[in-house]
Each structure stands twice: as structure tokens, then as C-alpha cells.
Amino acid sequence: MRRLIDNLKNLIFFKLATIYLRYIIGFAFVFASIIKIKGERFTQISVTDPVGYFFEAMYQSGFYWNFLGVSQFVAGALLMSQRFSTIGAAAFFPIILNVFMITTSVNFGGGTPIVTGLMLLGTIYLLIWDYKKYAILLQQDHTIFLNLTAEPEDKFMTDPIWTITGITFLVITVAMHLLPENSRSIALLPLTISLFLVGIGAFAIAMVRKKRRSAQPGL
């Protein structure tokens, strides 16, 4: 199993899938978290509906509603940073597991449990991707030995462009919520296009740098 994971980690497709999956999941959580941090209602569904009643009860909890938002924001931001994505995935897992259980228990409808289920599977994938950082937790004290210093640095995965892109995504996402409500809908499309262009630009820059490193052995 470990050899299979290590082989997949050498393929550019899975590297890109991992990087952008961190962005997508992180963005979803950061976007949803800001409403809670600001102390606003997440939905206008009537309290006569089980889903509306659930969200209203969470909203009326006060500080706990803000705490949920901060927790989601931190986990999402760490994921998008790429540099601290392992911590982000570890923090994200219990949150998304809880969200998935809620959406399947309270009957959020057919689509929502599917989305949260996919996010849960994506988070599990991210945890498996970084399995070497967790392997030490599964060993007996007297058998612990994990020397990674002999492994060459994956300069593609550690390219600073990914962290810069994550920070840019975070700033744009926060900006969406900080705009006045009357101009938010107008700015939504340009900001969404900006996210897309930043993602494409980061991909192009990273691939060009990868090509240059391949042309210059030792870099």
C-alpha cells in the first residue's frame, strides 16, 4: 500500500489533483465560515423545516456559532496555504465528518449529503497523501524509526507559487464577504473569474518552472 501511494505521488496528475483539491475544499470551508464569524444566519429556511430549525438553533447558540466559523476558517486557510496543509487536513477531518453525519441525519436533501460525502472522501485522500507524517503515531515507542532526510525534495509540490496562490484565494474569498451587501452580487462574477484566472496562472507558472528544472539537472 505504501509503495502504491509513493508511486502515485510521483505522477504529475496526482500532484496537481492534491494541490487543487486542497484549494477547493479549503475555499468551500472559508467561504461558509465567514457568515458564522460575522454572526449572521446561514440560511433563511423556516424553523418549521427540520433543516431550518437546526440552523436556527445553532445560530441562537451565540458564541458557539462564531466558534464553528473560526474553526472552519482556520482549517480551510491551512489547507489552502499548501505549506501547512497537513495540519489543515487533520483539523478538517473531524469537522467534515461531523458535517456529513449531520447532513445525512437531518435530511438535508439528496444533493447535500453527496457533496459533504465527497468532501469527506477528499479529506481522507489528503490524509493518505501525507501518510508518512502520521505513520509515527501508529508505531510502538521502541519501534519508531522514520528517516526522510534521504528523500529528495519535491520541488514541484513545494514551489512557493502554490502558497502565494493559496493566500490570494483566501484574500479574494474574504473580500467577497466584506463588500457591502448591495454590491456583493455585482462583484461576485468578477471575483469568481479572478479565482479561476489565478488558479490557471499558478498552474502555468508551476509547469514552466518544472520544465526549466527538468532541463537543468540538479535543480
Residue pairs with C-beta under 8 A, 6 or more apart in sequence:
2 131
5 128
5 129
5 131
8 14
9 15
9 129
9 154
12 156
12 210
15 154
15 156
15 157
16 203
18 125
18 126
18 129
18 157
19 82
19 157
19 162
20 199
21 122
21 125
21 126
22 79
22 80
22 82
22 85
22 88
22 89
22 126
22 166
23 79
23 80
23 165
23 166
23 169
23 199
24 122
25 76
25 79
25 92
25 96
25 119
25 122
25 123
25 126
26 75
26 76
26 77
26 78
26 79
26 80
26 88
26 166
26 169
26 170
27 76
27 80
27 169
27 173
27 195
28 76
28 119
29 72
29 73
29 75
29 76
29 79
29 92
29 95
30 72
30 73
30 76
30 77
30 80
30 170
30 173
30 174
31 173
31 176
31 177
32 42
32 72
33 68
33 69
33 70
33 71
33 72
33 73
33 76
34 69
34 73
34 173
34 174
34 177
35 41
35 42
35 69
35 177
36 42
36 65
36 66
36 68
36 69
36 70
36 72
37 66
37 69
37 70
37 73
38 69
38 177
39 65
39 66
41 55
41 56
41 59
42 55
42 58
42 59
43 51
43 52
43 55
44 52
45 51
45 52
45 55
46 52
47 53
47 56
50 106
50 107
51 106
51 107
51 108
51 109
54 102
54 106
58 64
58 65
58 68
59 65
71 91
71 95
72 95
74 91
75 88
75 91
75 92
75 95
76 88
76 92
77 88
77 170
78 84
78 85
78 87
78 88
78 91
79 85
79 88
79 89
79 92
79 126
80 88
80 166
80 167
80 169
80 170
81 88
81 163
81 166
81 167
82 157
82 162
82 163
82 166
83 163
85 126
85 130
86 130
86 133
89 123
89 126
89 127
89 130
90 127
92 123
93 123
93 124
93 127
96 116
96 119
96 120
96 123
97 120
99 116
99 119
100 113
100 116
100 117
100 119
100 120
102 108
103 112
103 113
103 116
104 113
104 116
104 117
127 134
132 146
132 148
135 146
136 144
136 146
155 210
155 213
155 219
156 206
156 209
156 210
159 206
159 209
161 202
161 205
161 206
161 209
162 202
162 206
164 202
165 198
165 199
165 201
165 202
168 198
169 195
169 198
169 199
172 191
172 194
172 195
172 198
173 195
175 191
176 184
176 187
176 188
176 191
177 184
179 187
212 219
213 219
